[in-house]
Amino acid sequence: MIDNRQEAMALLKAMEAAAPIPATATGALIRQLKEQGINLHRHRDLAIKKVFYAGDGGGIMCDVTPQSLADSPIVVSLTHLRVSHKHPLGVSIRQYQKIRVERLSQANSFGATGTTLSPRR
């Protein structure tokens, strides 16, 4: 099991109440979007407008579609976004991301398939 479902649901509800939440994309997300023909500047401010839970496999997903890209919705895992530690949910979000990335990395090392980020050091 990757997520503690109860903790993930609590964070999801807090994020829904706090939306929109300012965020920026990780380098991995920017590269992935570029491969899909969506150019997003590294320092472009995004807003987490909607969140939903995609199960243990997907975790907390975020709609960060900029108005200028409304034709190409961008819905990504919370692990691909950075939220300032100064935001009221910043510490909770980073804790969720850290634990989720570590558990995904462990699951992959035990033979699970898929792609994940490396834990932040």
Biopython code that builds the backbone (N, CA, C, O; Angstrom):
import numpy as np
from Bio.PDB.StructureBuilder import StructureBuilder

atoms = [
    (1, "MET", "N", (0.848, -1.178, 0.000)),
    (1, "MET", "CA", (0.000, 0.000, 0.000)),
    (1, "MET", "C", (0.894, 1.242, 0.000)),
    (1, "MET", "O", (1.807, 1.369, 0.816)),
    (2, "ILE", "N", (0.614, 2.141, -0.923)),
    (2, "ILE", "CA", (1.434, 3.334, -1.071)),
    (2, "ILE", "C", (0.973, 4.432, -0.108)),
    (2, "ILE", "O", (1.772, 4.967, 0.660)),
    (3, "ASP", "N", (-0.312, 4.762, -0.154)),
    (3, "ASP", "CA", (-0.849, 5.846, 0.675)),
    (3, "ASP", "C", (-1.522, 5.318, 1.933)),
    (3, "ASP", "O", (-2.083, 4.223, 1.941)),
    (4, "ASN", "N", (-1.456, 6.111, 2.990)),
    (4, "ASN", "CA", (-2.335, 5.923, 4.131)),
    (4, "ASN", "C", (-3.618, 6.631, 3.699)),
    (4, "ASN", "O", (-3.673, 7.860, 3.686)),
    (5, "ARG", "N", (-4.640, 5.868, 3.350)),
    (5, "ARG", "CA", (-5.846, 6.440, 2.740)),
    (5, "ARG", "C", (-6.478, 7.516, 3.625)),
    (5, "ARG", "O", (-6.927, 8.545, 3.119)),
    (6, "GLN", "N", (-6.518, 7.293, 4.913)),
    (6, "GLN", "CA", (-7.119, 8.261, 5.823)),
    (6, "GLN", "C", (-6.360, 9.595, 5.783)),
    (6, "GLN", "O", (-6.978, 10.658, 5.740)),
    (7, "GLU", "N", (-5.041, 9.540, 5.796)),
    (7, "GLU", "CA", (-4.238, 10.761, 5.735)),
    (7, "GLU", "C", (-4.370, 11.436, 4.373)),
    (7, "GLU", "O", (-4.447, 12.662, 4.287)),
    (8, "ALA", "N", (-4.396, 10.633, 3.309)),
    (8, "ALA", "CA", (-4.540, 11.201, 1.965)),
    (8, "ALA", "C", (-5.888, 11.903, 1.825)),
    (8, "ALA", "O", (-5.961, 12.984, 1.241)),
    (9, "MET", "N", (-6.948, 11.306, 2.351)),
    (9, "MET", "CA", (-8.284, 11.913, 2.264)),
    (9, "MET", "C", (-8.360, 13.207, 3.084)),
    (9, "MET", "O", (-9.009, 14.170, 2.675)),
    (10, "ALA", "N", (-7.698, 13.219, 4.232)),
    (10, "ALA", "CA", (-7.678, 14.435, 5.058)),
    (10, "ALA", "C", (-6.956, 15.563, 4.318)),
    (10, "ALA", "O", (-7.415, 16.705, 4.320)),
    (11, "LEU", "N", (-5.828, 15.240, 3.688)),
    (11, "LEU", "CA", (-5.096, 16.248, 2.926)),
    (11, "LEU", "C", (-5.914, 16.703, 1.720)),
    (11, "LEU", "O", (-5.954, 17.894, 1.414)),
    (12, "LEU", "N", (-6.551, 15.783, 1.047)),
    (12, "LEU", "CA", (-7.391, 16.112, -0.110)),
    (12, "LEU", "C", (-8.485, 17.097, 0.286)),
    (12, "LEU", "O", (-8.703, 18.091, -0.408)),
    (13, "LYS", "N", (-9.164, 16.837, 1.375)),
    (13, "LYS", "CA", (-10.238, 17.737, 1.834)),
    (13, "LYS", "C", (-9.685, 19.111, 2.206)),
    (13, "LYS", "O", (-10.303, 20.131, 1.901)),
    (14, "ALA", "N", (-8.537, 19.142, 2.855)),
    (14, "ALA", "CA", (-7.923, 20.418, 3.204)),
    (14, "ALA", "C", (-7.526, 21.189, 1.939)),
    (14, "ALA", "O", (-7.670, 22.410, 1.885)),
    (15, "MET", "N", (-7.033, 20.481, 0.935)),
    (15, "MET", "CA", (-6.657, 21.130, -0.317)),
    (15, "MET", "C", (-7.882, 21.656, -1.056)),
    (15, "MET", "O", (-7.841, 22.743, -1.632)),
    (16, "GLU", "N", (-8.962, 20.898, -1.042)),
    (16, "GLU", "CA", (-10.201, 21.362, -1.674)),
    (16, "GLU", "C", (-10.663, 22.667, -1.037)),
    (16, "GLU", "O", (-11.077, 23.594, -1.734)),
    (17, "ALA", "N", (-10.590, 22.734, 0.281)),
    (17, "ALA", "CA", (-11.025, 23.928, 1.000)),
    (17, "ALA", "C", (-10.107, 25.119, 0.742)),
    (17, "ALA", "O", (-10.553, 26.266, 0.783)),
    (18, "ALA", "N", (-8.832, 24.856, 0.479)),
    (18, "ALA", "CA", (-7.854, 25.929, 0.298)),
    (18, "ALA", "C", (-7.672, 26.356, -1.168)),
    (18, "ALA", "O", (-6.992, 27.344, -1.444)),
    (19, "ALA", "N", (-8.269, 25.625, -2.090)),
    (19, "ALA", "CA", (-8.066, 25.912, -3.521)),
    (19, "ALA", "C", (-8.574, 27.301, -3.880)),
    (19, "ALA", "O", (-9.581, 27.752, -3.334)),
    (20, "PRO", "N", (-7.891, 27.981, -4.789)),
    (20, "PRO", "CA", (-6.716, 27.540, -5.531)),
    (20, "PRO", "C", (-5.435, 27.653, -4.700)),
    (20, "PRO", "O", (-5.273, 28.567, -3.891)),
    (21, "ILE", "N", (-4.542, 26.705, -4.924)),
    (21, "ILE", "CA", (-3.275, 26.658, -4.204)),
    (21, "ILE", "C", (-2.146, 26.949, -5.199)),
    (21, "ILE", "O", (-2.011, 26.239, -6.196)),
    (22, "PRO", "N", (-1.339, 27.978, -4.946)),
    (22, "PRO", "CA", (-0.233, 28.272, -5.869)),
    (22, "PRO", "C", (0.808, 27.155, -5.864)),
    (22, "PRO", "O", (1.144, 26.603, -4.816)),
    (23, "ALA", "N", (1.311, 26.836, -7.057)),
    (23, "ALA", "CA", (2.292, 25.761, -7.193)),
    (23, "ALA", "C", (3.152, 26.029, -8.421)),
    (23, "ALA", "O", (2.831, 26.873, -9.257)),
    (24, "THR", "N", (4.248, 25.291, -8.505)),
    (24, "THR", "CA", (5.079, 25.288, -9.705)),
    (24, "THR", "C", (5.328, 23.840, -10.097)),
    (24, "THR", "O", (5.220, 22.937, -9.267)),
    (25, "ALA", "N", (5.658, 23.623, -11.353)),
    (25, "ALA", "CA", (5.909, 22.283, -11.870)),
    (25, "ALA", "C", (7.343, 21.857, -11.584)),
    (25, "ALA", "O", (8.259, 22.679, -11.566)),
    (26, "THR", "N", (7.519, 20.572, -11.364)),
    (26, "THR", "CA", (8.876, 20.027, -11.234)),
    (26, "THR", "C", (9.500, 19.947, -12.620)),
    (26, "THR", "O", (8.799, 20.016, -13.630)),
    (27, "GLY", "N", (10.797, 19.805, -12.662)),
    (27, "GLY", "CA", (11.487, 19.646, -13.942)),
    (27, "GLY", "C", (11.003, 18.414, -14.686)),
    (27, "GLY", "O", (10.861, 18.442, -15.909)),
    (28, "ALA", "N", (10.746, 17.325, -13.955)),
    (28, "ALA", "CA", (10.258, 16.094, -14.590)),
    (28, "ALA", "C", (8.913, 16.327, -15.269)),
    (28, "ALA", "O", (8.676, 15.822, -16.367)),
    (29, "LEU", "N", (8.040, 17.082, -14.630)),
    (29, "LEU", "CA", (6.739, 17.377, -15.231)),
    (29, "LEU", "C", (6.899, 18.242, -16.472)),
    (29, "LEU", "O", (6.248, 18.000, -17.488)),
    (30, "ILE", "N", (7.754, 19.241, -16.393)),
    (30, "ILE", "CA", (7.973, 20.125, -17.549)),
    (30, "ILE", "C", (8.484, 19.319, -18.741)),
    (30, "ILE", "O", (8.036, 19.529, -19.868)),
    (31, "ARG", "N", (9.427, 18.390, -18.496)),
    (31, "ARG", "CA", (9.956, 17.557, -19.576)),
    (31, "ARG", "C", (8.867, 16.642, -20.149)),
    (31, "ARG", "O", (8.774, 16.472, -21.365)),
    (32, "GLN", "N", (8.063, 16.067, -19.290)),
    (32, "GLN", "CA", (6.990, 15.175, -19.736)),
    (32, "GLN", "C", (5.966, 15.939, -20.578)),
    (32, "GLN", "O", (5.515, 15.441, -21.609)),
    (33, "LEU", "N", (5.603, 17.130, -20.147)),
    (33, "LEU", "CA", (4.646, 17.932, -20.909)),
    (33, "LEU", "C", (5.238, 18.356, -22.250)),
    (33, "LEU", "O", (4.537, 18.393, -23.261)),
    (34, "LYS", "N", (6.516, 18.673, -22.252)),
    (34, "LYS", "CA", (7.182, 19.080, -23.496)),
    (34, "LYS", "C", (7.111, 17.956, -24.529)),
    (34, "LYS", "O", (6.907, 18.204, -25.717)),
    (35, "GLU", "N", (7.284, 16.707, -24.059)),
    (35, "GLU", "CA", (7.184, 15.552, -24.952)),
    (35, "GLU", "C", (5.780, 15.437, -25.552)),
    (35, "GLU", "O", (5.604, 14.862, -26.626)),
    (36, "GLN", "N", (4.797, 15.980, -24.863)),
    (36, "GLN", "CA", (3.416, 15.948, -25.337)),
    (36, "GLN", "C", (3.051, 17.218, -26.103)),
    (36, "GLN", "O", (1.891, 17.413, -26.468)),
    (37, "GLY", "N", (4.033, 18.075, -26.345)),
    (37, "GLY", "CA", (3.806, 19.290, -27.114)),
    (37, "GLY", "C", (3.276, 20.461, -26.307)),
    (37, "GLY", "O", (2.802, 21.441, -26.882)),
    (38, "ILE", "N", (3.348, 20.377, -24.985)),
    (38, "ILE", "CA", (2.889, 21.465, -24.121)),
    (38, "ILE", "C", (4.121, 22.113, -23.499)),
    (38, "ILE", "O", (4.829, 21.492, -22.707)),
    (39, "ASN", "N", (4.365, 23.360, -23.865)),
    (39, "ASN", "CA", (5.530, 24.072, -23.331)),
    (39, "ASN", "C", (5.113, 24.888, -22.114)),
    (39, "ASN", "O", (4.292, 25.801, -22.203)),
    (40, "LEU", "N", (5.690, 24.541, -20.996)),
    (40, "LEU", "CA", (5.404, 25.206, -19.739)),
    (40, "LEU", "C", (6.720, 25.723, -19.183)),
    (40, "LEU", "O", (7.660, 24.949, -19.000)),
    (41, "HIS", "N", (6.799, 27.004, -18.914)),
    (41, "HIS", "CA", (8.026, 27.589, -18.393)),
    (41, "HIS", "C", (8.274, 27.086, -16.974)),
    (41, "HIS", "O", (7.336, 26.961, -16.186)),
    (42, "ARG", "N", (9.515, 26.801, -16.649)),
    (42, "ARG", "CA", (9.886, 26.239, -15.341)),
    (42, "ARG", "C", (9.407, 27.081, -14.159)),
    (42, "ARG", "O", (9.024, 26.530, -13.128)),
    (43, "HIS", "N", (9.423, 28.376, -14.292)),
    (43, "HIS", "CA", (9.055, 29.231, -13.165)),
    (43, "HIS", "C", (7.632, 29.772, -13.285)),
    (43, "HIS", "O", (7.249, 30.685, -12.553)),
    (44, "ARG", "N", (6.862, 29.219, -14.193)),
    (44, "ARG", "CA", (5.485, 29.677, -14.367)),
    (44, "ARG", "C", (4.659, 29.289, -13.141)),
    (44, "ARG", "O", (4.679, 28.145, -12.685)),
    (45, "ASP", "N", (3.952, 30.256, -12.638)),
    (45, "ASP", "CA", (3.068, 29.982, -11.510)),
    (45, "ASP", "C", (1.834, 29.246, -12.005)),
    (45, "ASP", "O", (1.203, 29.641, -12.986)),
    (46, "LEU", "N", (1.510, 28.180, -11.312)),
    (46, "LEU", "CA", (0.318, 27.404, -11.594)),
    (46, "LEU", "C", (-0.613, 27.527, -10.401)),
    (46, "LEU", "O", (-0.223, 28.039, -9.352)),
    (47, "ALA", "N", (-1.830, 27.062, -10.559)),
    (47, "ALA", "CA", (-2.780, 27.035, -9.449)),
    (47, "ALA", "C", (-3.448, 25.670, -9.428)),
    (47, "ALA", "O", (-3.999, 25.215, -10.431)),
    (48, "ILE", "N", (-3.391, 25.028, -8.274)),
    (48, "ILE", "CA", (-4.122, 23.773, -8.090)),
    (48, "ILE", "C", (-5.571, 24.179, -7.857)),
    (48, "ILE", "O", (-5.933, 24.688, -6.796)),
    (49, "LYS", "N", (-6.396, 23.941, -8.885)),
    (49, "LYS", "CA", (-7.787, 24.388, -8.823)),
    (49, "LYS", "C", (-8.733, 23.314, -8.322)),
    (49, "LYS", "O", (-9.680, 23.602, -7.589)),
    (50, "LYS", "N", (-8.476, 22.081, -8.716)),
    (50, "LYS", "CA", (-9.311, 20.949, -8.311)),
    (50, "LYS", "C", (-8.404, 19.791, -7.954)),
    (50, "LYS", "O", (-7.324, 19.635, -8.522)),
    (51, "VAL", "N", (-8.850, 18.981, -7.009)),
    (51, "VAL", "CA", (-8.102, 17.794, -6.620)),
    (51, "VAL", "C", (-9.049, 16.610, -6.535)),
    (51, "VAL", "O", (-10.235, 16.765, -6.245)),
    (52, "PHE", "N", (-8.513, 15.433, -6.789)),
    (52, "PHE", "CA", (-9.282, 14.209, -6.601)),
    (52, "PHE", "C", (-8.315, 13.076, -6.302)),
    (52, "PHE", "O", (-7.111, 13.191, -6.531)),
    (53, "TYR", "N", (-8.854, 11.990, -5.792)),
    (53, "TYR", "CA", (-8.013, 10.862, -5.411)),
    (53, "TYR", "C", (-8.152, 9.773, -6.465)),
    (53, "TYR", "O", (-9.259, 9.317, -6.751)),
    (54, "ALA", "N", (-7.039, 9.361, -7.038)),
    (54, "ALA", "CA", (-7.017, 8.357, -8.098)),
    (54, "ALA", "C", (-6.613, 6.988, -7.559)),
    (54, "ALA", "O", (-6.002, 6.191, -8.271)),
    (55, "GLY", "N", (-6.950, 6.721, -6.319)),
    (55, "GLY", "CA", (-6.612, 5.437, -5.728)),
    (55, "GLY", "C", (-5.155, 5.368, -5.325)),
    (55, "GLY", "O", (-4.395, 6.321, -5.500)),
    (56, "ASP", "N", (-4.786, 4.242, -4.790)),
    (56, "ASP", "CA", (-3.429, 4.063, -4.295)),
    (56, "ASP", "C", (-2.400, 4.200, -5.415)),
    (56, "ASP", "O", (-1.291, 4.682, -5.186)),
    (57, "GLY", "N", (-2.762, 3.783, -6.609)),
    (57, "GLY", "CA", (-1.834, 3.852, -7.736)),
    (57, "GLY", "C", (-1.564, 5.265, -8.216)),
    (57, "GLY", "O", (-0.443, 5.579, -8.617)),
    (58, "GLY", "N", (-2.569, 6.118, -8.182)),
    (58, "GLY", "CA", (-2.418, 7.480, -8.701)),
    (58, "GLY", "C", (-2.221, 8.531, -7.633)),
    (58, "GLY", "O", (-1.598, 9.563, -7.882)),
    (59, "GLY", "N", (-2.745, 8.282, -6.446)),
    (59, "GLY", "CA", (-2.626, 9.248, -5.363)),
    (59, "GLY", "C", (-3.480, 10.480, -5.591)),
    (59, "GLY", "O", (-4.489, 10.428, -6.294)),
    (60, "ILE", "N", (-3.068, 11.585, -4.994)),
    (60, "ILE", "CA", (-3.800, 12.841, -5.132)),
    (60, "ILE", "C", (-3.431, 13.463, -6.476)),
    (60, "ILE", "O", (-2.260, 13.710, -6.763)),
    (61, "MET", "N", (-4.451, 13.709, -7.289)),
    (61, "MET", "CA", (-4.280, 14.305, -8.614)),
    (61, "MET", "C", (-4.774, 15.740, -8.575)),
    (61, "MET", "O", (-5.725, 16.060, -7.863)),
    (62, "CYS", "N", (-4.119, 16.605, -9.348)),
    (62, "CYS", "CA", (-4.410, 18.039, -9.322)),
    (62, "CYS", "C", (-4.634, 18.584, -10.729)),
    (62, "CYS", "O", (-3.878, 18.288, -11.654)),
    (63, "ASP", "N", (-5.683, 19.383, -10.873)),
    (63, "ASP", "CA", (-5.913, 20.109, -12.121)),
    (63, "ASP", "C", (-5.199, 21.443, -12.000)),
    (63, "ASP", "O", (-5.554, 22.273, -11.163)),
    (64, "VAL", "N", (-4.189, 21.645, -12.840)),
    (64, "VAL", "CA", (-3.411, 22.892, -12.826)),
    (64, "VAL", "C", (-3.441, 23.571, -14.196)),
    (64, "VAL", "O", (-2.524, 24.313, -14.546)),
    (65, "THR", "N", (-4.483, 23.317, -14.957)),
    (65, "THR", "CA", (-4.576, 23.844, -16.319)),
    (65, "THR", "C", (-4.616, 25.365, -16.316)),
    (65, "THR", "O", (-5.544, 25.957, -15.765)),
    (66, "PRO", "N", (-3.615, 26.009, -16.929)),
    (66, "PRO", "CA", (-3.661, 27.470, -17.052)),
    (66, "PRO", "C", (-4.774, 27.865, -18.034)),
    (66, "PRO", "O", (-5.098, 27.113, -18.953)),
    (67, "GLN", "N", (-5.339, 29.030, -17.830)),
    (67, "GLN", "CA", (-6.405, 29.513, -18.705)),
    (67, "GLN", "C", (-5.958, 29.501, -20.164)),
    (67, "GLN", "O", (-6.750, 29.189, -21.053)),
    (68, "SER", "N", (-4.702, 29.837, -20.413)),
    (68, "SER", "CA", (-4.193, 29.897, -21.781)),
    (68, "SER", "C", (-4.082, 28.523, -22.443)),
    (68, "SER", "O", (-3.940, 28.436, -23.662)),
    (69, "LEU", "N", (-4.145, 27.450, -21.649)),
    (69, "LEU", "CA", (-4.050, 26.094, -22.190)),
    (69, "LEU", "C", (-5.333, 25.302, -21.952)),
    (69, "LEU", "O", (-5.297, 24.078, -21.825)),
    (70, "ALA", "N", (-6.450, 25.992, -21.894)),
    (70, "ALA", "CA", (-7.728, 25.341, -21.576)),
    (70, "ALA", "C", (-8.062, 24.205, -22.539)),
    (70, "ALA", "O", (-8.813, 23.297, -22.183)),
    (71, "ASP", "N", (-7.516, 24.244, -23.750)),
    (71, "ASP", "CA", (-7.761, 23.175, -24.727)),
    (71, "ASP", "C", (-6.971, 21.908, -24.405)),
    (71, "ASP", "O", (-7.282, 20.838, -24.929)),
    (72, "SER", "N", (-5.966, 22.016, -23.561)),
    (72, "SER", "CA", (-5.117, 20.878, -23.195)),
    (72, "SER", "C", (-5.065, 20.758, -21.676)),
    (72, "SER", "O", (-4.092, 21.198, -21.063)),
    (73, "PRO", "N", (-6.085, 20.174, -21.055)),
    (73, "PRO", "CA", (-6.100, 20.085, -19.590)),
    (73, "PRO", "C", (-4.840, 19.420, -19.037)),
    (73, "PRO", "O", (-4.327, 18.455, -19.603)),
    (74, "ILE", "N", (-4.363, 19.953, -17.936)),
    (74, "ILE", "CA", (-3.190, 19.396, -17.270)),
    (74, "ILE", "C", (-3.627, 18.910, -15.892)),
    (74, "ILE", "O", (-3.870, 19.702, -14.981)),
    (75, "VAL", "N", (-3.718, 17.599, -15.763)),
    (75, "VAL", "CA", (-4.065, 16.959, -14.499)),
    (75, "VAL", "C", (-2.899, 16.056, -14.143)),
    (75, "VAL", "O", (-2.589, 15.112, -14.869)),
    (76, "VAL", "N", (-2.252, 16.351, -13.019)),
    (76, "VAL", "CA", (-1.018, 15.657, -12.660)),
    (76, "VAL", "C", (-1.043, 15.221, -11.196)),
    (76, "VAL", "O", (-1.832, 15.709, -10.387)),
    (77, "SER", "N", (-0.160, 14.299, -10.896)),
    (77, "SER", "CA", (0.014, 13.863, -9.517)),
    (77, "SER", "C", (0.585, 15.003, -8.678)),
    (77, "SER", "O", (1.416, 15.781, -9.148)),
    (78, "LEU", "N", (0.138, 15.088, -7.459)),
    (78, "LEU", "CA", (0.659, 16.092, -6.535)),
    (78, "LEU", "C", (2.171, 15.976, -6.382)),
    (78, "LEU", "O", (2.837, 16.963, -6.071)),
    (79, "THR", "N", (2.717, 14.789, -6.596)),
    (79, "THR", "CA", (4.167, 14.608, -6.457)),
    (79, "THR", "C", (4.951, 15.341, -7.538)),
    (79, "THR", "O", (6.167, 15.488, -7.417)),
    (80, "HIS", "N", (4.280, 15.806, -8.595)),
    (80, "HIS", "CA", (4.951, 16.524, -9.680)),
    (80, "HIS", "C", (4.838, 18.036, -9.531)),
    (80, "HIS", "O", (5.171, 18.784, -10.451)),
    (81, "LEU", "N", (4.372, 18.481, -8.376)),
    (81, "LEU", "CA", (4.189, 19.908, -8.132)),
    (81, "LEU", "C", (4.955, 20.331, -6.894)),
    (81, "LEU", "O", (5.198, 19.525, -5.996)),
    (82, "ARG", "N", (5.331, 21.585, -6.851)),
    (82, "ARG", "CA", (5.978, 22.151, -5.669)),
    (82, "ARG", "C", (5.081, 23.257, -5.124)),
    (82, "ARG", "O", (4.655, 24.157, -5.849)),
    (83, "VAL", "N", (4.811, 23.163, -3.835)),
    (83, "VAL", "CA", (4.020, 24.169, -3.129)),
    (83, "VAL", "C", (4.934, 24.777, -2.072)),
    (83, "VAL", "O", (5.651, 24.063, -1.370)),
    (84, "SER", "N", (4.900, 26.071, -1.969)),
    (84, "SER", "CA", (5.766, 26.768, -1.015)),
    (84, "SER", "C", (5.510, 26.283, 0.408)),
    (84, "SER", "O", (4.371, 26.037, 0.803)),
    (85, "HIS", "N", (6.603, 26.150, 1.173)),
    (85, "HIS", "CA", (6.466, 25.783, 2.577)),
    (85, "HIS", "C", (5.760, 26.880, 3.375)),
    (85, "HIS", "O", (5.310, 26.651, 4.498)),
    (86, "LYS", "N", (5.667, 28.076, 2.781)),
    (86, "LYS", "CA", (4.987, 29.187, 3.443)),
    (86, "LYS", "C", (3.465, 29.073, 3.338)),
    (86, "LYS", "O", (2.739, 29.709, 4.103)),
    (87, "HIS", "N", (2.983, 28.263, 2.391)),
    (87, "HIS", "CA", (1.538, 28.051, 2.266)),
    (87, "HIS", "C", (1.069, 27.268, 3.495)),
    (87, "HIS", "O", (1.800, 26.407, 3.984)),
    (88, "PRO", "N", (-0.133, 27.548, 4.002)),
    (88, "PRO", "CA", (-0.627, 26.830, 5.190)),
    (88, "PRO", "C", (-0.599, 25.301, 5.056)),
    (88, "PRO", "O", (-0.462, 24.601, 6.059)),
    (89, "LEU", "N", (-0.726, 24.784, 3.846)),
    (89, "LEU", "CA", (-0.679, 23.331, 3.646)),
    (89, "LEU", "C", (0.674, 22.855, 3.113)),
    (89, "LEU", "O", (0.853, 21.666, 2.848)),
    (90, "GLY", "N", (1.624, 23.778, 2.957)),
    (90, "GLY", "CA", (2.912, 23.444, 2.365)),
    (90, "GLY", "C", (3.641, 22.303, 3.052)),
    (90, "GLY", "O", (4.144, 21.399, 2.386)),
    (91, "VAL", "N", (3.704, 22.334, 4.352)),
    (91, "VAL", "CA", (4.420, 21.283, 5.093)),
    (91, "VAL", "C", (3.695, 19.949, 4.949)),
    (91, "VAL", "O", (4.334, 18.917, 4.740)),
    (92, "SER", "N", (2.382, 19.960, 5.057)),
    (92, "SER", "CA", (1.596, 18.718, 4.923)),
    (92, "SER", "C", (1.732, 18.137, 3.518)),
    (92, "SER", "O", (1.859, 16.924, 3.352)),
    (93, "ILE", "N", (1.705, 18.994, 2.523)),
    (93, "ILE", "CA", (1.841, 18.540, 1.135)),
    (93, "ILE", "C", (3.215, 17.931, 0.914)),
    (93, "ILE", "O", (3.332, 16.860, 0.317)),
    (94, "ARG", "N", (4.249, 18.597, 1.387)),
    (94, "ARG", "CA", (5.606, 18.062, 1.204)),
    (94, "ARG", "C", (5.792, 16.735, 1.939)),
    (94, "ARG", "O", (6.491, 15.849, 1.445)),
    (95, "GLN", "N", (5.181, 16.591, 3.098)),
    (95, "GLN", "CA", (5.273, 15.331, 3.839)),
    (95, "GLN", "C", (4.599, 14.212, 3.046)),
    (95, "GLN", "O", (5.146, 13.115, 2.925)),
    (96, "TYR", "N", (3.420, 14.490, 2.510)),
    (96, "TYR", "CA", (2.708, 13.508, 1.676)),
    (96, "TYR", "C", (3.582, 13.121, 0.471)),
    (96, "TYR", "O", (3.730, 11.940, 0.159)),
    (97, "GLN", "N", (4.149, 14.119, -0.192)),
    (97, "GLN", "CA", (4.974, 13.865, -1.370)),
    (97, "GLN", "C", (6.174, 13.001, -1.015)),
    (97, "GLN", "O", (6.483, 12.037, -1.715)),
    (98, "LYS", "N", (6.838, 13.346, 0.057)),
    (98, "LYS", "CA", (8.044, 12.613, 0.463)),
    (98, "LYS", "C", (7.721, 11.149, 0.734)),
    (98, "LYS", "O", (8.400, 10.255, 0.228)),
    (99, "ILE", "N", (6.702, 10.911, 1.517)),
    (99, "ILE", "CA", (6.329, 9.531, 1.858)),
    (99, "ILE", "C", (5.884, 8.773, 0.612)),
    (99, "ILE", "O", (6.276, 7.624, 0.411)),
    (100, "ARG", "N", (5.070, 9.407, -0.219)),
    (100, "ARG", "CA", (4.559, 8.735, -1.419)),
    (100, "ARG", "C", (5.702, 8.374, -2.377)),
    (100, "ARG", "O", (5.746, 7.257, -2.892)),
    (101, "VAL", "N", (6.614, 9.304, -2.614)),
    (101, "VAL", "CA", (7.729, 9.041, -3.527)),
    (101, "VAL", "C", (8.616, 7.928, -2.977)),
    (101, "VAL", "O", (9.054, 7.060, -3.732)),
    (102, "GLU", "N", (8.884, 7.943, -1.675)),
    (102, "GLU", "CA", (9.701, 6.887, -1.080)),
    (102, "GLU", "C", (9.031, 5.532, -1.227)),
    (102, "GLU", "O", (9.689, 4.550, -1.572)),
    (103, "ARG", "N", (7.730, 5.465, -0.969)),
    (103, "ARG", "CA", (7.016, 4.189, -1.068)),
    (103, "ARG", "C", (6.911, 3.716, -2.517)),
    (103, "ARG", "O", (7.001, 2.517, -2.784)),
    (104, "LEU", "N", (6.724, 4.641, -3.446)),
    (104, "LEU", "CA", (6.708, 4.254, -4.865)),
    (104, "LEU", "C", (8.070, 3.722, -5.282)),
    (104, "LEU", "O", (8.157, 2.742, -6.022)),
    (105, "SER", "N", (9.127, 4.360, -4.814)),
    (105, "SER", "CA", (10.473, 3.921, -5.126)),
    (105, "SER", "C", (10.724, 2.520, -4.572)),
    (105, "SER", "O", (11.314, 1.677, -5.248)),
    (106, "GLN", "N", (10.277, 2.278, -3.348)),
    (106, "GLN", "CA", (10.429, 0.956, -2.745)),
    (106, "GLN", "C", (9.631, -0.088, -3.512)),
    (106, "GLN", "O", (10.119, -1.192, -3.755)),
    (107, "ALA", "N", (8.406, 0.255, -3.892)),
    (107, "ALA", "CA", (7.571, -0.684, -4.637)),
    (107, "ALA", "C", (8.222, -1.026, -5.970)),
    (107, "ALA", "O", (8.195, -2.182, -6.392)),
    (108, "ASN", "N", (8.807, -0.032, -6.638)),
    (108, "ASN", "CA", (9.473, -0.275, -7.916)),
    (108, "ASN", "C", (10.709, -1.143, -7.744)),
    (108, "ASN", "O", (11.028, -1.950, -8.617)),
    (109, "SER", "N", (11.403, -0.984, -6.632)),
    (109, "SER", "CA", (12.603, -1.788, -6.424)),
    (109, "SER", "C", (12.268, -3.241, -6.111)),
    (109, "SER", "O", (13.132, -4.114, -6.192)),
    (110, "PHE", "N", (11.005, -3.501, -5.750)),
    (110, "PHE", "CA", (10.578, -4.872, -5.473)),
    (110, "PHE", "C", (9.902, -5.504, -6.681)),
    (110, "PHE", "O", (9.213, -6.515, -6.547)),
    (111, "GLY", "N", (10.094, -4.916, -7.861)),
    (111, "GLY", "CA", (9.610, -5.538, -9.076)),
    (111, "GLY", "C", (8.333, -4.958, -9.647)),
    (111, "GLY", "O", (7.853, -5.432, -10.677)),
    (112, "ALA", "N", (7.773, -3.951, -9.010)),
    (112, "ALA", "CA", (6.591, -3.331, -9.591)),
    (112, "ALA", "C", (7.015, -2.562, -10.835)),
    (112, "ALA", "O", (8.149, -2.093, -10.928)),
    (113, "THR", "N", (6.110, -2.438, -11.775)),
    (113, "THR", "CA", (6.439, -1.698, -12.994)),
    (113, "THR", "C", (5.917, -0.280, -12.895)),
    (113, "THR", "O", (5.057, 0.014, -12.065)),
    (114, "GLY", "N", (6.428, 0.588, -13.728)),
    (114, "GLY", "CA", (5.969, 1.972, -13.744)),
    (114, "GLY", "C", (7.144, 2.923, -13.598)),
    (114, "GLY", "O", (8.297, 2.508, -13.475)),
    (115, "THR", "N", (6.826, 4.184, -13.615)),
    (115, "THR", "CA", (7.836, 5.232, -13.503)),
    (115, "THR", "C", (7.514, 6.099, -12.315)),
    (115, "THR", "O", (6.347, 6.379, -12.042)),
    (116, "THR", "N", (8.519, 6.520, -11.619)),
    (116, "THR", "CA", (8.305, 7.409, -10.480)),
    (116, "THR", "C", (9.460, 8.381, -10.373)),
    (116, "THR", "O", (10.463, 8.260, -11.076)),
    (117, "LEU", "N", (9.307, 9.326, -9.500)),
    (117, "LEU", "CA", (10.369, 10.285, -9.227)),
    (117, "LEU", "C", (11.322, 9.688, -8.212)),
    (117, "LEU", "O", (10.964, 8.756, -7.492)),
    (118, "SER", "N", (12.512, 10.209, -8.152)),
    (118, "SER", "CA", (13.444, 9.814, -7.116)),
    (118, "SER", "C", (13.177, 10.637, -5.878)),
    (118, "SER", "O", (12.833, 11.814, -5.991)),
    (119, "PRO", "N", (13.326, 10.049, -4.678)),
    (119, "PRO", "CA", (13.107, 10.829, -3.462)),
    (119, "PRO", "C", (14.040, 12.028, -3.417)),
    (119, "PRO", "O", (15.199, 11.938, -3.820)),
    (120, "ARG", "N", (13.531, 13.145, -2.928)),
    (120, "ARG", "CA", (14.318, 14.356, -2.784)),
    (120, "ARG", "C", (15.263, 14.224, -1.609)),
    (120, "ARG", "O", (14.844, 13.765, -0.547)),
    (121, "ARG", "N", (16.489, 14.599, -1.752)),
    (121, "ARG", "CA", (17.462, 14.490, -0.666)),
    (121, "ARG", "C", (17.580, 15.798, 0.048)),
    (121, "ARG", "O", (18.352, 15.915, 1.000)),
]
sb = StructureBuilder()
sb.init_structure("model")
sb.init_model(0)
sb.init_chain("A")
sb.init_seg("    ")
for serial, (resi, resn, name, xyz) in enumerate(atoms, 1):
    if name == "N":
        sb.init_residue(resn, " ", resi, " ")
    sb.init_atom(name, np.array(xyz, "f"), 0.0, 1.0, " ", f" {name:<3s}", serial, name[0])
structure = sb.get_structure()
